[in-house]
Amino acid sequence: MAQVPARELRRLRALARIASPRELAEAEEAARAEELDALEAAGHTGELSDQQARQILGVSARRADEEYLTTDEVRRRLGLLPR
């Protein structure tokens, strides 16, 4: 858990209030990608359960007919890599 100075927290809350729904959604996607990148850089992605990875990526619970995606495919679908 990270600690954030109160001033920074107030700034982030103000930005969240004035941001459009699209900007908020894009910020959430970017934050999820950054979290995944940090876990990969630290070598911890292999330790994640399917449920933990889905939570980080904002993906719903797995359905029986669902296929697994590679990290590159997830990034591609989030628009973080060229198609």
C-alpha positions in Angstrom: 0.0 0.0 0.0 1.4 3.4 -1.0 1.1 6.5 1.1 0.1 9.7 -0.8 0.5 13.2 0.6 -2.8 14.8 1.5 -2.2 17.6 -1.0 -1.7 15.1 -3.8 -4.9 13.2 -2.8 -6.9 16.4 -2.9 -5.5 17.2 -6.4 -6.4 13.8 -7.6 -9.9 14.0 -6.2 -10.3 17.4 -7.9 -9.2 16.0 -11.2 -11.6 13.1 -10.9 -14.5 15.5 -10.3 -13.8 17.5 -13.5 -12.7 14.6 -15.8 -15.2 13.3 -18.3 -16.4 9.6 -18.0 -14.1 8.8 -21.0 -11.1 10.3 -19.4 -11.8 8.5 -16.1 -12.1 5.2 -18.0 -8.9 5.8 -19.9 -7.1 6.7 -16.6 -8.4 3.4 -15.0 -7.1 1.4 -18.0 -3.7 3.1 -17.8 -3.5 2.5 -14.1 -4.2 -1.2 -14.6 -1.6 -1.4 -17.3 1.0 0.3 -15.0 0.2 -2.0 -12.2 0.7 -5.0 -14.4 3.9 -3.5 -15.8 5.2 -3.0 -12.2 4.4 -6.6 -11.3 6.1 -7.9 -14.5 9.2 -5.7 -13.8 9.4 -7.2 -10.3 9.0 -10.7 -11.7 5.7 -11.3 -9.8 3.2 -12.0 -12.6 3.8 -15.7 -12.3 2.6 -15.5 -8.7 -0.8 -14.1 -9.6 -3.8 -16.2 -9.5 -6.3 -16.0 -12.4 -8.6 -14.1 -10.1 -5.9 -11.6 -9.1 -4.9 -11.0 -12.7 -8.5 -10.5 -13.7 -9.0 -8.0 -10.9 -6.0 -6.0 -12.0 -7.1 -6.0 -15.6 -10.7 -5.2 -14.8 -11.9 -8.4 -16.4 -15.0 -10.2 -15.1 -14.9 -13.8 -13.7 -14.0 -16.5 -16.2 -16.7 -18.2 -18.1 -16.5 -21.8 -19.2 -16.2 -20.9 -22.9 -13.6 -18.2 -22.4 -10.1 -18.5 -23.7 -7.0 -17.2 -21.9 -5.1 -14.2 -23.4 -1.4 -13.5 -23.4 -0.1 -10.3 -21.8 0.6 -8.9 -25.3 -2.9 -9.6 -26.4 -4.4 -7.9 -23.3 -2.2 -4.9 -24.0 -3.2 -4.9 -27.7 -6.9 -5.0 -26.7 -6.4 -2.1 -24.3 -4.8 -0.1 -27.1 -1.3 -0.2 -25.5 0.3 -2.0 -28.5 -0.2 -1.6 -32.2 -2.6 -4.2 -33.7 
